[in-house]
Amino acid sequence: MKIRTMFKESITKEELTELPLKSFDGEIIVVDTIYKIDDAIKSLSKAKVIGFDTETKPSFKKGVINEVALLQLSVKDKAFLFRINRIGLPKAVCEILANPEIVKPGVAINDDIKSLKKVQPFNAKGFVELQDNAKSLGINNFSLKKLAAITCGFRISKGQQLSNWEADVLTEAQKRYAATDAWAALEIYNNISGN
């Protein structure tokens, strides 16, 4: 991977608010039944790079940790939201997550991977921790929001972060937020690596 080296070390809140707000504008596909898995896998298995993220229902009680509820995998024009709390982690999805030929960038991915392995064990391969790439470029801000701002020149909303990811039906705002997080990881990776 060819790494670019022309990024700022950090970004201020003021600089961040001046950037254009962007969100994923492709097709968002919620995979909440086993019947939707095959189409998602067909699309994802052709990709060389897939943006990766997960969401977990927040807990506001000390010592209570919820299971991962959503897995987001995004290519340039499609984002797949796998409702893990409904369908578990299907074997075909595990095969994507274990495929070393498919690069899966994300931010703070170790806990995400651990959470997914609790649902269904798999051998994680092809993952790229964007925070490590940022460090190697001299970037000091490691959140997804700040990395997107520094490397891509846009800001993303984190407004739905603490919403209920186990809700019966995800709102449009939740779907857009979840898709944007995975897509932003893909965009950051592409900009850092010069793709």
C-alpha positions as CSV (number, residue, x, y, z in Angstrom):
1,M,0.0,0.0,0.0
2,K,1.4,3.4,-1.0
3,I,0.8,5.8,1.9
4,R,0.4,9.6,1.4
5,T,2.1,12.0,3.7
6,M,0.5,15.4,3.2
7,F,-2.1,15.5,6.0
8,K,-2.4,17.8,8.9
9,E,-1.5,16.5,12.4
10,S,-4.7,17.6,14.0
11,I,-7.9,19.6,13.5
12,T,-9.6,22.1,15.8
13,K,-13.3,22.1,16.6
14,E,-13.6,25.4,14.7
15,E,-11.9,24.0,11.6
16,L,-14.1,20.9,11.8
17,T,-17.3,22.9,11.8
18,E,-16.3,24.8,8.7
19,L,-16.0,21.6,6.7
20,P,-19.0,20.4,4.5
21,L,-21.2,17.8,6.2
22,K,-21.3,14.6,4.2
23,S,-23.1,11.3,4.5
24,F,-23.3,8.1,2.5
25,D,-25.5,8.7,-0.5
26,G,-25.6,5.3,-2.1
27,E,-28.0,2.4,-1.6
28,I,-28.5,1.2,2.0
29,I,-29.6,-2.4,2.3
30,V,-30.8,-3.7,5.7
31,V,-30.0,-7.4,6.0
32,D,-32.5,-8.6,8.7
33,T,-33.5,-12.0,7.3
34,I,-31.5,-14.9,6.0
35,Y,-33.1,-14.5,2.6
36,K,-31.3,-11.2,2.1
37,I,-27.8,-12.6,2.8
38,D,-27.0,-14.1,-0.6
39,D,-27.4,-10.9,-2.5
40,A,-25.3,-9.0,0.0
41,I,-22.5,-11.6,-0.1
42,K,-22.5,-11.6,-4.0
43,S,-21.9,-7.9,-4.0
44,L,-19.4,-7.8,-1.1
45,S,-17.3,-10.8,-2.3
46,K,-16.4,-8.9,-5.6
47,A,-15.0,-6.0,-3.6
48,K,-11.3,-5.4,-3.0
49,V,-11.9,-3.0,-0.1
50,I,-14.9,-2.8,2.2
51,G,-15.5,-0.2,4.9
52,F,-16.1,-1.8,8.2
53,D,-17.9,-0.8,11.5
54,T,-20.3,-2.1,14.1
55,E,-22.9,-0.6,16.4
56,T,-24.0,-1.7,19.8
57,K,-27.0,-0.5,21.8
58,P,-25.6,1.9,24.5
59,S,-25.9,0.9,28.1
60,F,-26.5,3.6,30.7
61,K,-26.2,1.1,33.6
62,K,-22.8,0.5,35.2
63,G,-21.5,-3.0,34.4
64,V,-24.1,-3.7,31.7
65,I,-22.6,-4.3,28.3
66,N,-24.9,-5.1,25.4
67,E,-24.0,-7.5,22.5
68,V,-23.2,-6.1,19.1
69,A,-26.4,-5.3,17.2
70,L,-25.3,-4.2,13.8
71,L,-22.4,-4.9,11.4
72,Q,-21.9,-2.4,8.6
73,L,-20.0,-3.2,5.5
74,S,-19.7,-0.6,2.7
75,V,-18.5,-0.5,-0.8
76,K,-18.5,2.8,-2.8
77,D,-22.2,2.8,-3.8
78,K,-23.8,0.2,-1.4
79,A,-23.8,-0.2,2.3
80,F,-25.1,-3.4,3.9
81,L,-26.4,-3.2,7.5
82,F,-26.5,-6.7,9.0
83,R,-28.8,-6.9,12.0
84,I,-26.7,-9.2,14.1
85,N,-29.3,-9.1,16.9
86,R,-31.8,-10.6,14.5
87,I,-29.9,-13.0,12.2
88,G,-26.7,-13.7,14.2
89,L,-23.4,-13.7,12.2
90,P,-24.0,-15.9,9.2
91,K,-21.2,-18.2,7.9
92,A,-21.1,-16.4,4.6
93,V,-20.4,-13.1,6.3
94,C,-17.7,-14.7,8.5
95,E,-16.1,-15.9,5.2
96,I,-15.9,-12.2,4.0
97,L,-14.5,-11.2,7.4
98,A,-11.9,-14.0,7.2
99,N,-10.9,-13.4,3.6
100,P,-7.3,-11.9,3.5
101,E,-7.8,-10.8,-0.1
102,I,-10.6,-8.3,0.9
103,V,-9.2,-5.3,2.8
104,K,-11.5,-4.1,5.6
105,P,-10.5,-0.8,7.0
106,G,-12.1,0.6,10.2
107,V,-11.4,2.7,13.3
108,A,-10.9,1.1,16.7
109,I,-11.7,-2.3,15.2
110,N,-10.2,-4.6,17.9
111,D,-13.3,-4.3,20.1
112,D,-15.6,-4.6,17.1
113,I,-13.9,-7.8,16.0
114,K,-14.0,-9.3,19.6
115,S,-17.7,-8.5,19.8
116,L,-18.4,-10.2,16.5
117,K,-16.4,-13.3,17.5
118,K,-18.6,-13.7,20.6
119,V,-21.5,-14.1,18.3
120,Q,-19.8,-16.5,15.9
121,P,-16.1,-17.3,16.0
122,F,-14.1,-16.6,12.8
123,N,-10.5,-16.0,11.9
124,A,-10.2,-12.2,11.2
125,K,-8.0,-11.4,8.2
126,G,-7.5,-8.4,5.9
127,F,-8.5,-5.8,8.5
128,V,-6.7,-2.5,8.6
129,E,-6.7,-0.3,11.7
130,L,-6.9,3.2,10.4
131,Q,-5.7,4.7,13.7
132,D,-2.3,2.8,13.1
133,N,-2.1,4.3,9.6
134,A,-2.9,7.8,11.0
135,K,-0.1,7.4,13.5
136,S,2.4,6.5,10.8
137,L,1.4,9.6,8.9
138,G,1.9,11.8,12.0
139,I,-1.8,12.4,12.5
140,N,-2.7,12.9,16.2
141,N,-6.5,12.8,16.0
142,F,-7.8,9.2,15.8
143,S,-11.6,9.4,15.9
144,L,-13.5,8.4,12.7
145,K,-15.0,12.0,12.6
146,K,-11.6,13.7,12.8
147,L,-9.8,11.2,10.5
148,A,-12.5,11.9,7.9
149,A,-12.0,15.6,8.3
150,I,-8.2,15.5,8.1
151,T,-7.9,12.9,5.3
152,C,-11.1,13.6,3.2
153,G,-11.9,17.2,3.9
154,F,-15.5,16.6,5.1
155,R,-17.3,16.1,8.4
156,I,-19.7,13.4,9.4
157,S,-22.5,13.5,11.9
158,K,-22.3,11.4,15.1
159,G,-25.8,12.3,16.2
160,Q,-27.2,8.8,16.2
161,Q,-24.3,7.2,18.0
162,L,-26.2,6.6,21.3
163,S,-29.5,5.5,19.7
164,N,-31.1,2.1,20.2
165,W,-29.5,-0.2,17.7
166,E,-31.7,-3.1,18.8
167,A,-34.9,-1.2,17.9
168,D,-37.6,-3.2,16.0
169,V,-37.2,-0.9,13.1
170,L,-34.1,1.3,12.4
171,T,-35.0,4.9,11.6
172,E,-33.8,6.5,8.3
173,A,-31.4,8.6,10.4
174,Q,-29.9,5.5,12.1
175,K,-29.5,3.7,8.7
176,R,-27.8,6.8,7.2
177,Y,-25.5,7.2,10.2
178,A,-24.5,3.5,10.2
179,A,-23.9,3.4,6.5
180,T,-21.9,6.6,6.7
181,D,-19.5,5.3,9.4
182,A,-18.6,2.2,7.3
183,W,-18.4,4.3,4.1
184,A,-16.2,7.0,5.8
185,A,-13.7,4.2,6.8
186,L,-13.5,3.2,3.1
187,E,-13.0,6.8,2.0
188,I,-10.3,7.4,4.7
189,Y,-8.5,4.3,3.6
190,N,-8.7,5.2,-0.1
191,N,-7.4,8.7,0.6
192,I,-4.5,7.6,2.8
193,S,-3.4,4.8,0.4
194,G,-3.9,7.0,-2.7
195,N,-6.5,4.6,-4.3
